[in-house]
C-alpha cells in the first residue's frame, strides 16, 4: 500500500514543453505508485492550455476549479501523403465538478478559458501520448 498527501507531491518541471502559457503539473499517481494508471493534477493560469495531442488510451479530465475548455477532433482530412487538416469543432466547456472522457487516438487540447485559471485531474491508463505542436 502507498499513502501520501497532495501537498507533498512536487510540481514536475519537465512538463512545460507540452503547454502554451503558465501551467503547473503534479504527477499524483505515477509509475512509482502504479504501473497501470496515472493521475496528474494540472493547473492552468490565464488561458494557458496544452498543445495539440492525442493519447493511445482513453483520458478522463475532472475539473477541480475555475473555467476550462476542451477542443477535440471531429474530422481528419488528408491533404497529401504527409499532410493532414484536423478539424477541432467539438468544444466542451468545463467548470468545477464536470468531467469528460476523451477517446483514445482523438486529437485534442484543453486548458483555461481566456483570462481565467482552471485546474483538473487527468486520469488514464499508462500509455503513449503523441504531441503535434
C-alpha positions in Angstrom: 0.0 0.0 0.0 1.1 3.6 -0.8 0.0 6.7 1.0 1.0 10.3 0.7 -0.6 13.8 0.7 -1.1 16.0 -2.4 0.9 18.9 -0.8 3.9 16.5 -0.7 3.8 15.9 -4.4 6.2 18.5 -6.1 5.5 20.1 -9.4 7.1 18.3 -12.4 9.4 20.8 -14.1 9.8 18.6 -17.2 6.2 19.2 -18.4 6.1 22.9 -19.6 7.3 21.9 -23.1 3.8 20.4 -23.7 1.9 23.6 -22.8 1.2 27.1 -24.0 1.3 29.6 -21.1 1.9 29.1 -17.4 1.0 25.6 -16.1 1.8 23.5 -13.1 1.7 19.7 -13.3 1.8 17.4 -10.3 2.1 13.7 -11.0 -0.1 12.5 -8.2 -0.1 8.8 -9.3 3.0 7.9 -11.4 4.9 4.7 -12.3 6.4 4.5 -8.8 2.9 4.1 -7.4 1.1 2.2 -10.1 2.2 0.6 -13.4 -1.4 0.6 -14.7 -2.8 4.1 -14.1 -1.6 7.7 -13.9 -3.2 10.7 -12.3 -1.9 14.3 -12.8 -3.2 17.5 -11.2 -2.8 20.2 -13.8 -3.3 23.9 -13.0 -3.6 26.4 -15.9 -3.2 30.1 -15.4 -4.6 33.0 -17.5 -5.9 31.0 -20.5 -3.0 28.5 -20.6 -3.6 25.2 -22.5 -2.0 22.0 -23.6 -0.5 21.7 -27.1 -2.4 19.6 -29.6 -2.1 15.9 -28.8 -3.7 12.5 -28.5 -3.3 9.5 -26.2 -3.3 5.9 -27.2 -5.7 5.2 -24.3 -8.9 7.0 -23.1 -8.3 10.1 -21.0 -10.6 11.4 -18.3 -10.5 15.0 -17.2 -12.2 16.0 -13.9 -12.4 19.8 -13.3 -11.5 20.9 -9.8 -11.6 24.7 -10.1 -12.2 27.6 -12.5 -13.4 27.5 -16.1 -11.9 25.3 -18.7 -12.3 24.3 -22.3 -11.6 21.1 -24.2 -11.5 21.2 -28.0 -11.4 17.8 -29.8 -11.2 16.4 -33.3 -14.3 16.0 -35.4 -12.6 15.3 -38.7 -9.2 14.5 -40.2 -8.7 15.3 -43.9 -5.6 14.0 -45.7 -4.3 16.8 -48.0 -1.5 14.7 -49.4 0.6 11.7 -48.2 2.2 13.6 -45.4 -0.1 16.5 -44.5 -3.5 16.4 -42.8 -6.0 19.0 -41.8 -7.5 18.4 -38.3 -10.9 20.0 -37.6 -11.4 20.7 -33.8 -15.1 21.6 -33.9 -16.2 19.7 -30.8 -15.9 22.1 -27.9 -16.8 21.4 -24.3 -16.7 24.0 -21.5 -15.9 22.7 -18.0 -16.4 24.1 -14.5 -15.7 22.6 -11.1 -17.2 19.1 -10.8 -17.5 18.5 -14.5 -15.7 15.6 -16.2 -15.2 14.5 -19.7 -13.8 11.3 -21.4 -11.7 11.8 -24.5 -11.5 8.6 -26.5 -8.1 7.2 -27.5 -6.5 8.5 -30.7 -8.6 11.7 -30.8 -6.6 14.9 -31.3 -7.5 17.5 -28.7 -6.2 20.3 -26.4 -7.5 21.5 -23.1 -6.9 24.4 -20.7 -8.3 27.5 -19.1 -10.7 29.9 -20.9 -9.2 33.2 -21.8 -8.0 35.4 -18.9 -9.0 32.7 -16.3 -7.5 29.9 -14.3 -8.5 26.3 -14.4 -7.5 23.0 -12.8 -8.3 19.4 -13.5 -7.2 15.9 -12.7 -6.0 13.9 -15.7 -6.7 10.2 -15.3 -5.8 7.5 -17.7 -4.1 4.1 -18.1 -0.4 4.3 -18.7 0.1 4.8 -22.5 1.8 6.8 -25.1 0.9 10.5 -25.8 1.6 12.0 -29.3 2.2 15.7 -29.4 1.7 17.7 -32.6 2.7 21.3 -31.8 
